[in-house]
């Protein structure tokens, strides 16, 4: 599994226990900050972080863009389902899943079983600004990128709305978003 070292000054263990009765699962569209926020959140909590997209790439030995290119989206979603299932079996960890992962009902059920789902959002313009220089985003290899982002956000909205908590990331650092998540989680428990 992909893990990161705990933050050198995590929350005291008595406070971590208040937050981590379950996994914290970050979902949302690409470019909303799931990976950066997940790392920051895991450091703050002194726990492990799993990025399912990174784990898929590690296990497949090739980037996700190549999986799409060589084997298609269907094979990628199969790999994703396997990785999400294993990650969701973790205990009191932070998990970032790919932007389309919770569209699969099996993934959503596995993640909700032992996790609090946090949907990270951003405007289409902010998303494009964050990902446009990254050429390994297979679903954005189109002429009208804003149009494609808007279309996919609308298509996935019913799935993202199934999250327990939603946090907008526009104009915020990963640490600011992680702080907001901690406050929201505190009020949920």
LUMDREN-489548 format. One line per field, with one value per residue (C-alpha): residue in three letters; x, y, z; chain. Coordinates in nm, 3 decimals, padded with zeros to 5 digits. Example, Ala and Ser with C-alpha at 12.3 -4.5 7.8 and 13.67 -1.06 7.14 Angstrom:
% residues 2
resn: c(ALA  SER)
east: c(01.230  01.367)
north: c(-00.450  -00.106)
up: c(00.780  00.714)
chain: c(A  A)
This chain:
% residues 189
resn: c(UNK  UNK  UNK  UNK  UNK  UNK  UNK  UNK  UNK  UNK  UNK  UNK  UNK  UNK  UNK  UNK  UNK  UNK  UNK  UNK  UNK  UNK  UNK  UNK  UNK  UNK  UNK  UNK  UNK  UNK  UNK  UNK  UNK  UNK  UNK  UNK  UNK  UNK  UNK  UNK  UNK  UNK  UNK  UNK  UNK  UNK  UNK  UNK  UNK  UNK  UNK  UNK  UNK  UNK  UNK  UNK  UNK  UNK  UNK  UNK  UNK  UNK  UNK  UNK  UNK  UNK  UNK  UNK  UNK  UNK  UNK  UNK  UNK  UNK  UNK  UNK  UNK  UNK  UNK  UNK  UNK  UNK  UNK  UNK  UNK  UNK  UNK  UNK  UNK  UNK  UNK  UNK  UNK  UNK  UNK  UNK  UNK  UNK  UNK  UNK  UNK  UNK  UNK  UNK  UNK  UNK  UNK  UNK  UNK  UNK  UNK  UNK  UNK  UNK  UNK  UNK  UNK  UNK  UNK  UNK  UNK  UNK  UNK  UNK  UNK  UNK  UNK  UNK  UNK  UNK  UNK  UNK  UNK  UNK  UNK  UNK  UNK  UNK  UNK  UNK  UNK  UNK  UNK  UNK  UNK  UNK  UNK  UNK  UNK  UNK  UNK  UNK  UNK  UNK  UNK  UNK  UNK  UNK  UNK  UNK  UNK  UNK  UNK  UNK  UNK  UNK  UNK  UNK  UNK  UNK  UNK  UNK  UNK  UNK  UNK  UNK  UNK  UNK  UNK  UNK  UNK  UNK  UNK  UNK  UNK  UNK  UNK  UNK  UNK)
east: c(00.000  00.108  00.163  00.326  00.504  00.296  00.321  00.596  00.342  00.013  -00.294  -00.259  -00.383  -00.683  -00.794  -00.720  -00.955  -01.235  -01.184  -01.089  -01.362  -01.376  -01.164  -01.180  -01.239  -01.177  -01.366  -01.440  -01.351  -00.991  -00.809  -01.011  -00.710  -00.778  -00.416  -00.259  -00.536  -00.521  -00.150  -00.199  -00.490  -00.300  -00.001  -00.228  -00.389  -00.068  -00.216  -00.156  -00.267  -00.362  -00.411  -00.591  -00.480  -00.115  -00.164  -00.321  -00.024  00.222  00.054  00.001  00.353  00.225  00.050  -00.329  -00.320  -00.146  -00.397  -00.675  -00.484  -00.380  -00.666  -00.954  -01.161  -01.338  -01.009  -00.907  -01.238  -01.183  -00.839  -00.985  -01.258  -00.998  -00.780  -01.076  -01.202  -00.863  -00.813  -01.159  -01.066  -00.811  -00.876  -00.872  -00.678  -00.717  -00.802  -00.816  -01.006  -01.014  -01.278  -01.498  -01.456  -01.780  -01.984  -01.943  -02.201  -01.967  -01.694  -01.933  -02.072  -01.724  -01.602  -01.913  -01.901  -01.604  -01.561  -01.686  -01.706  -01.583  -01.656  -01.406  -01.537  -01.396  -01.525  -01.457  -01.218  -01.017  -01.010  -00.879  -00.616  -00.494  -00.481  -00.429  -00.051  -00.083  -00.094  -00.183  -00.552  -00.706  -01.061  -00.944  -00.776  -01.042  -01.064  -01.326  -01.181  -01.414  -01.711  -01.590  -01.526  -01.873  -02.035  -01.861  -01.932  -02.303  -02.298  -02.124  -02.316  -02.573  -02.288  -02.087  -02.405  -02.399  -02.099  -02.139  -01.964  -01.879  -01.592  -01.516  -01.141  -01.140  -00.862  -00.757  -00.436  -00.446  -00.387  -00.683  -00.905  -00.779  -00.863  -01.216  -01.255  -01.146  -01.397  -01.673  -01.582  -01.582  -01.935  -02.048  -01.932)
north: c(00.000  00.356  00.524  00.840  00.908  01.071  01.444  01.520  01.699  01.516  01.574  01.420  01.060  01.149  01.398  01.158  00.909  01.166  01.194  00.848  00.612  00.534  00.590  00.934  00.891  01.183  01.182  01.444  01.536  01.543  01.858  01.916  01.840  01.488  01.373  01.688  01.728  01.359  01.380  01.692  01.535  01.212  01.412  01.613  01.297  01.095  00.816  00.648  00.777  00.568  00.718  00.452  00.596  00.580  00.227  00.122  00.267  00.096  -00.242  -00.215  -00.084  00.184  00.521  00.536  00.711  00.404  00.169  00.365  00.371  00.003  -00.168  00.080  00.235  -00.093  -00.259  00.048  00.039  -00.332  -00.256  00.040  -00.178  -00.427  -00.154  00.034  -00.287  -00.353  00.010  00.027  -00.262  -00.038  00.098  00.468  00.583  00.857  00.733  00.938  00.770  00.858  01.100  00.828  00.564  00.628  00.606  00.228  00.117  -00.158  00.099  00.335  00.055  -00.069  00.280  00.373  00.049  00.174  00.531  00.884  01.009  01.366  01.520  01.786  02.037  02.317  02.529  02.403  02.695  02.613  02.245  02.326  02.560  02.281  02.003  02.164  02.125  01.758  01.549  01.223  01.304  01.073  01.207  01.562  01.489  01.696  02.039  02.193  02.109  02.337  02.188  01.833  01.916  02.072  01.775  01.522  01.724  01.726  01.354  01.263  01.509  01.251  01.026  01.301  01.410  01.074  01.196  01.261  01.599  01.839  02.088  02.344  02.377  02.691  02.926  02.712  02.532  02.157  02.238  02.479  02.214  01.951  02.185  02.231  01.854  01.805  02.063  01.901  01.554  01.680  01.814  01.482  01.275)
up: c(00.000  -00.058  00.277  00.401  00.726  00.996  01.052  01.307  01.527  01.476  01.686  02.032  02.033  02.249  01.979  01.691  01.850  01.828  01.452  01.339  01.433  01.061  00.755  00.599  00.226  -00.010  -00.336  -00.598  -00.950  -01.070  -00.966  -00.650  -00.432  -00.307  -00.302  -00.159  00.097  00.185  00.257  00.471  00.658  00.727  00.857  01.088  01.220  01.241  01.032  00.697  00.359  00.057  -00.288  -00.490  -00.826  -00.716  -00.592  -00.925  -01.113  -00.880  -00.913  -01.290  -01.345  -01.585  -01.556  -01.558  -01.896  -02.043  -01.879  -02.052  -02.382  -02.388  -02.206  -02.197  -01.922  -01.842  -01.738  -01.541  -01.349  -01.272  -01.127  -00.938  -00.787  -00.658  -00.507  -00.351  -00.192  -00.029  00.077  00.233  00.461  00.631  00.977  01.068  00.762  00.501  00.150  -00.172  -00.454  -00.822  -00.943  -01.094  -00.824  -00.637  -00.956  -00.911  -00.649  -00.523  -00.455  -00.279  -00.060  00.033  00.119  00.322  00.522  00.725  00.608  00.616  00.255  00.197  -00.144  -00.247  -00.501  -00.714  -01.002  -01.357  -01.410  -01.097  -01.191  -01.539  -01.395  -01.167  -01.428  -01.770  -01.767  -01.672  -01.990  -01.817  -01.767  -02.029  -02.009  -02.077  -02.410  -02.589  -02.750  -02.515  -02.175  -01.972  -02.155  -02.079  -01.712  -01.680  -01.855  -01.629  -01.313  -01.402  -01.485  -01.157  -00.935  -00.818  -00.701  -00.533  -00.352  -00.169  00.030  00.401  00.384  00.097  00.111  -00.159  -00.230  -00.449  -00.340  -00.041  00.044  00.117  00.485  00.493  00.332  00.578  00.867  00.728  00.698  01.059  01.177  00.972  01.097  01.455  01.412  01.255  01.553)
chain: c(A  A  A  A  A  A  A  A  A  A  A  A  A  A  A  A  A  A  A  A  A  A  A  A  A  A  A  A  A  A  A  A  A  A  A  A  A  A  A  A  A  A  A  A  A  A  A  A  A  A  A  A  A  A  A  A  A  A  A  A  A  A  A  A  A  A  A  A  A  A  A  A  A  A  A  A  A  A  A  A  A  A  A  A  A  A  A  A  A  A  A  A  A  A  A  A  A  A  A  A  A  A  A  A  A  A  A  A  A  A  A  A  A  A  A  A  A  A  A  A  A  A  A  A  A  A  A  A  A  A  A  A  A  A  A  A  A  A  A  A  A  A  A  A  A  A  A  A  A  A  A  A  A  A  A  A  A  A  A  A  A  A  A  A  A  A  A  A  A  A  A  A  A  A  A  A  A  A  A  A  A  A  A  A  A  A  A  A  A)
